[in-house]
Amino acid sequence: MDLNLLSRFLQELILEYDRVSLPDMGSFVVEVTAAYFSEDGTTIFPPNHRISFKASETSDDGLILSLYQKEKGLEEGVAKEELSAFFKQLKKDLKQKRNIELEGFGNLRSTKEGNYFLVADREVGIF
């Protein structure tokens, strides 16, 4: 697994599912935002969607594993091992660099306290 493949998987899966988990890290969640008025009250903006990252939602939905297994033609055990190693390294990189670009999806960032959050790319297509 590499970041480009992860980015592609996330772009595909988030359009079909409202939640996609990163094992032992958290989940990307699509949330509906309500309509709102501009500050001067002259324009109304319609309801919208946004993607956020919820570190508290750590249960693995298996979506990335399933897609990775299919893409690479691997048995489940081998795919799990490879993904486990990948996500372990991703957590280390995120802790060190504080920013991981997921091209076409957004930037996964880490605070000094080790909390993760997403700055979504507007081109994900859910907007």
Long-range contacts (C-beta under 8 A, 24 or more apart in sequence): 1-68, 1-82, 1-83, 1-86, 2-86, 3-100, 3-101, 3-102, 3-103, 4-103, 5-68, 5-71, 6-64, 6-86, 6-102, 7-102, 7-103, 7-104, 7-105, 8-104, 9-64, 9-67, 9-68, 10-102, 10-105, 11-104, 11-105, 11-124, 11-125, 12-67, 13-63, 13-64, 13-67, 14-51, 14-105, 14-124, 14-126, 15-125, 15-126, 17-61, 17-63, 19-57, 19-61, 20-61, 20-63, 20-64, 21-57, 21-58, 21-59, 21-60, 21-61, 21-63, 21-64, 22-64, 22-87, 22-90, 23-58, 23-60, 23-64, 23-65, 23-83, 23-84, 23-87, 24-58, 24-60, 24-87, 24-91, 25-55, 25-58, 25-87, 25-90, 25-91, 25-116, 26-53, 26-54, 26-55, 26-56, 26-57, 26-58, 26-116, 27-53, 27-54, 27-57, 27-58, 27-59, 27-61, 28-52, 28-53, 28-54, 28-118, 29-53, 29-54, 29-57, 30-126, 48-127, 49-126, 49-127, 50-120, 50-126, 50-127, 51-106, 51-118, 51-120, 51-124, 51-126, 52-117, 52-118, 52-120, 53-108, 53-116, 53-117, 53-118, 55-115, 55-116
